[in-house]
Amino acid sequence: SSDVCSSDLDSMVINFNYPGTDSIQRTVSTTEGHAIDDLTGFLSGQKKTPSKCSLDGDLQFYQKGTLIGTIVFSYATDSCKQFVIVEQDGTFHSLSMSNKAKDLLSSLQQGRSWY
């Protein structure tokens, strides 16, 4: 949600799912400000209706130990590169995912560090 981009975030957890499932394959977390800023920086662009795609994982944003937002993502295929944001009123929309965001998420899923 818009809270995620404007808040004073201090940690983030990324869960990657096994392909085509809701089961978590890998979890990556960070408290590094630049890493959090990089990922929240990708959450811009035109809002649109989410494509029907399998969900490849989610981003969980924390402030002082409290979960303040979760954004799910898809990136397995080029037609399904998106972040899906659920607002507090239950509505949802998607933002297209840049190739740079996809590359970062892919490398994290493969076990590489942030940089």
JOFENNOR-V105827 format. One record per residue. RES is the residue in one letter. SS is DSSP state (H for helix, E for strand, C for the rest). Layout:
BEGIN
res-><RES,RES>
ss-><SS,SS>
END
This chain:
BEGIN
res-><S,S,D,V,C,S,S,D,L,D,S,M,V,I,N,F,N,Y,P,G,T,D,S,I,Q,R,T,V,S,T,T,E,G,H,A,I,D,D,L,T,G,F,L,S,G,Q,K,K,T,P,S,K,C,S,L,D,G,D,L,Q,F,Y,Q,K,G,T,L,I,G,T,I,V,F,S,Y,A,T,D,S,C,K,Q,F,V,I,V,E,Q,D,G,T,F,H,S,L,S,M,S,N,K,A,K,D,L,L,S,S,L,Q,Q,G,R,S,W,Y>
ss-><C,H,H,H,H,H,C,C,C,C,E,E,E,E,E,E,E,C,C,C,C,C,C,E,E,E,E,E,E,E,C,C,H,H,H,H,H,H,H,H,H,C,C,C,C,C,E,E,C,C,C,C,C,C,C,C,E,E,E,E,E,E,E,C,C,E,E,E,E,E,E,E,E,E,C,C,C,H,H,H,C,E,E,E,E,E,C,C,C,C,C,E,E,E,E,E,C,C,H,H,H,H,H,H,H,H,H,H,H,C,C,C,C,C,C>
END
